[in-house]
Amino acid sequence: STTLEERIETLIEDLLKRRLWKLELSDYIALITMLLYSTVFSYYTIMRHYSFRSNAWDLGILVQSITSGTKGSLFVNNVERYYSPTGSYFGVHFTPILYMVIPFLYIFPKVETVLILQSVVLGLGSIPIYLMVKHGIKNRLSAITISAVYLMNPLLQGINWYDFHTQAFFPLFILSATYFLKKRRLPLFLFFLFLTLTTMEQASYLVALYSVYVCWEVRSEINELIRSKKPKLTIFIPLIVISLSLFWMYFSYNVKYTINPSPPPELKAGNLYKILEVKDPAEIPAKVITNPELALKAIRFDLSSKILYIILTFAPSCFLVFLSPLALLPSLPWLLLSILSNHRPYYQLGFQYTAFTLPFVS
């Protein structure tokens, strides 16, 4: 016999299954929750801007760059001329996703446009999470709850707090790619994976590690190939992912240095790792291996803030992500770079950098 709790759960699930037009009731609730988040944070960020708490770095840079893009220029701004003498933002960061922002700012040429767009994009990240849970464990109430918890995550909200950044697109795109991977819809998976790469040149390193998780996702097809020797297209997905990420590393590097062939040393951000005594973050892995004492010294810098940052990163999901270490893997390089840094925004909430860890720890 079923318990009262089971009966209530079944009743709720049946209610959430009911269709209104083409969508289920649970779908509407997930959409309303997303719209509520987007509305609240659109209002908040616009009020923040109106109260003179927005910044030339980075809101001014990006709004001016996108505005120049609406006029046919290559995302030019006046703020970073020292870093990129041509004035092109692509000489500092290669972010082709800005081409998708141009139509919005062309139609509505206001600062508020990008602030609203960012809030909507961040809110939309809850939809692939909702769909993954709904189709994964077949429980609509859990899907609604988990997607709502994602929207309440301080890592997500922190991205909204600080101006406008292209990293805000990263969670939506990589989560959408993961959903379509689970559904084995290869064209859409590759489409969103490509969009993920366009958000920032550093995304290619995370996608390269993401290929390990992809390999785990298609393990059943790989096992079937071993048994029957009849290959399916899906077994090539990990190879496609790693190849695409390596190509993007090479391509983005060449675009940046074609536009900005003589970048100043500060652009390499070595000063953000002063304790490690490196001039370029690319030197960090070798430095950590050859000089672990310096690495420990770097970790101990502002240690209490770094410990709090790690706790706040994993606490919203009740540390359950550790049950799926391969899903967590792509976030580890950025977490390591954060705790080795002497640059506080790297290991504090309220900045855009948590976008690189959020989709993997949620």
Secondary structure, DSSP 4 states (H G I P E B T S, - for coil): ---HHHHHHHHHHHHHH-EETTEEHHHHHHHHHHHHHHHHHHHHHHHHHHTT---IIIIIHHHHHHHHHHTTSSSB-STTTTT-TT-BGGGT---TTHHHHHHHHHHS-SHHHHHHHHHHHHHHTHHHHHHHHHHHH--HHHHHHHHHHHHT-HHHHHHHHSS--GGGHHHHHHHHHHHHHHTT-HHHHHHHHHHHHTT-TTHHHHHHHHHHHHHHHTHHHHHHHHHH----GGGGHHHHHHHHHHHHHHHHHHHHHHH-SS--GGGGTGGGGGGGT-SSGGGHHHHHHH-HHHHHHHHHTTHHHHHHHHHHHHGGGTTGGGG-HHHHGGGHHHHHHHHH-S-GGGGSSSSGGGGGTHHHH-
